[in-house]
Structures are given as C-alpha cells and as structure tokens.
C-alpha cells in the first residue's frame, strides 16, 4: 500500500530511530518535494537533515495532486468536525451550568 505523508511523522520517526516502521507498514511513502526541503532545512535536527539528504528507496518525492474524491471526503470531514465541536461545546456549557 502507498501512503502520502507530510513532514511531521517522518521528522519524529527519524528522531526516535523508528523510520523503518514505515517500510514495514507500507510499500511506498510519497511526499511532496516541499517535505524533503523542510526535513533538509538548516534548523532541522542533524539526524533528520542527514536522513533527508539520502532518503530510503521506499520514500518517493513527487507532486501530490488531491483526487476529487479526497477533496469531497475532506470537506465532509470538516463539516462533521465542525458540527461535533458545536455539540461538544453545547454539552460542556450544560455541564458547567449543572455543576
């Protein structure tokens, strides 16, 4: 299975020396080129910069274009999350009043 990642998971997995887990879970990890630039930034930890300078074979940098279905799912998730947050906010208000 192929997965698309941003910089944070890679950054922290490299720091804790657990990046090999990704190769065990996925056949390929795709990142936008900007992710490799971020991991190579001068302010990134040396271990992360070194890793990004010679990424493993299972990591592929390419421009990622969102599939229309992914955009639809994302917008539905945002609406769901927004409704859930409003419900949670109302509940916490009720609990504050009742307490």
N, C-alpha and C positions, 0 to 999 in steps of 0.2 A: 504494500500500500504506500502511496505517496502522500506526504503531508506538506503543507506550507507553514512556515514559521516566521516569526519576527525575531528581533534580536534578543529580547529578554530571556526566553527559555535557553537559547544557546549560550548566552553570556554566563548565566548561573550554572548551567550544567558543566561548562568548561571549568569554571572556578572550583567546583566541588569534584572535579575529575570524574564526572559521570556521563560525559557526552556519548560514550559508547552505547548507552541505553537506547539512544535514538536509532542506531543501526540495528539493534536487536528488535525494536518495535516496528520500524518502517523500512521499506526497501530503498526509499529515497526521501530526502528532505530538500524542499525547494525554498529558496529565499530570494527576495528581490535584491538586486545589486546594492541597494542602499543599506541593507542589513550587513553585508560584508564590510561596507565602508564604515558603518557605525562600530562594528566589532574591531576594526583596524584603527579607530581613532586614537590619537595620542593620549587621550585621557582614559582610555580603556586599560584595564589591568594588563600587565605584560604577558601573562599566560594567555589571555584572550586574544591579544594582538598577534601573538605567535601562532596560535591555532588558526586564526582567520587568514593569516598570510599563506598558509599551506593547508587548506581545508581537506577533510577526508573525501574519498571517492563518492560516498553516499550523499554528500551535500552538493546541490547544484544551484548556482545563482542564475536567475533569469527573471525577466519582467513578468510579473504575475497579473493577469487580467481576470477580474472577477466574472464569473459565469452569471448570466441573468438570473438563474435560479438562486444563486448565492445572495445576490442583491435583494431579491424578494424575501428570502428567509431572514436576512439581516434586518430588513425594515419591519417584518412581522415580530422578530425578537425584540427590537427596540420598543415597539408598541406594547408588547406583552410586559416587558420590563418596566415600562413607564406606568402601566395600569397596576402592576404588582406593587410598585413603590408607593403609589397613591393609596392603595388598600392598606398597606403596611403602615403608612403614615396615619391613616384614619384609626386603625387599631391601636397604635401607640398613643394617640390622643385620647381614645376611650379609656385605655389603661391608666393614663395619667389622671383623668378625671375621676375614675373609680378608685384609685389608690389613695 
